[in-house]
């Protein structure tokens, strides 16, 4: 049983996704309970898995009983266990809010839940895969559901989804090309096996260009500046039921895949032409954090602002995990967990503002003032966490990244974290300034806040504060179990 | 330089792969027509598959099925099946992508009555 946790975590959402259209066609009421039930079971298994991994160490799952270099292997270590639990929790939060759409969207209930569950199974595979080609397949499973979910909103979202698809598939082709270069040079696709054969081949141009192609492909998927062009349009135009889950999972899990490939295949110590690769990655992270934050400040539409905020946080996480020391790595991974929850909360808030109050831009926000205590409280907590003030998890993630940067004597990194914090503060000041501005004449639309929104906001806020309160045990768990080789 | 040229001329299939990849990328970037962009994307994906097939080709080798009575297996007599398996999977992924993208293009055409990216943007 214990050895089967990874495949169980994949099969629960996958089997539900396949059976949902058949059951849903006959009993339409079953879709929502089935999807929420499947995600709840996944969360329960993920918790059991996390406990097991922290006590017994990593689980290696060999498909069909074929051992690693010949067969396909999944590795379920501390990093995978925490990321998979986070994916489950943010999916649950987003589904509770997202599935409670207006009655006119009811016709799309079956495809909506099916695609979300398929997305979750794709992400699960991506987190566990210890085989480069397996990563490619799950990357595409997750991405295809993402294109379909964005496009299903219709209207402006169609063109955004098309551009997301073209860029995303091009990224996947680059990734596949990189993987085939590595295969030509080494004759293996298994990450542990590659790690043994690569060190003596690092002077080969095929290996170096293969790694660059792999990074470029994943950088498009994780929306790393300057390859982030698809993200703001896709997430801003997607319907409010879809953007929370996409924003909180897809880019982060692609980043996790890169972290796993980088640390378990090449290792942190390598140079390209006397420049350490880690320093290059660091600087890309710094640039993404600063540029993303600056662009967020310029936006007038709420969802676009949060989308750019997410782009800047991807930079911070990449900075943290590429500092080359354990503190920075644990800080980066911890910030990744926080960022997933924060993005879900922010996009739920932005979606609820559109759905219930018709507020799309910052100017419209004042319409909410005084009418939505739940949303105001949720926005306050999300803002505190985004800016990074102590009671929430955002603070401890940034704190550990700064500590790691100081340990690595990377003062540019320290500057980037502080500067991006100030930029975040600036755009939240902008949001609150219009939120507390003069209230227009009250219209009677949607004064009732539905229970589902309250539940998902409460869960997201509790998760953000919980991550702060229990940051100490979580970070020490990351130190013990989630560090990858070479740290 | 002449060494490089010579090495390249011995491997025309790799030159074909590079040309196809860049050609597809060029079509993707230049053409405003959404279907032509998809054709460019398809060429890029196919060129990677061509690369996978090209490096696994072997002269004088046969299918990788070892007869039951064989005691010594000479690896150079058999082709490597793994790149072909990767190719098959990559083709399946490519077909799925193409299906989703054509559905999106169809929806765009029904909604905006045009396949030209600039025109569609004007209407948005």
Interface residues (C-beta under 8 A of the other chain):
Chain A: X133 X136 X137 X140 X144 X147 X148 X151 X154 X155 X156 X158 X159 X161 X162 X165 X166 X169 X170 X172 X173 X176 X177 X180 X183 X184 X189
Chain B: X21 X25 X28 X34 X37 X38 X41 X44 X45 X48 X51 X52 X55 X82 X83 X86 X89 X90 X93 X96 X97 X100 X101 X103 X104 X105 X107 X108 X111 X117 X120 X121 X124
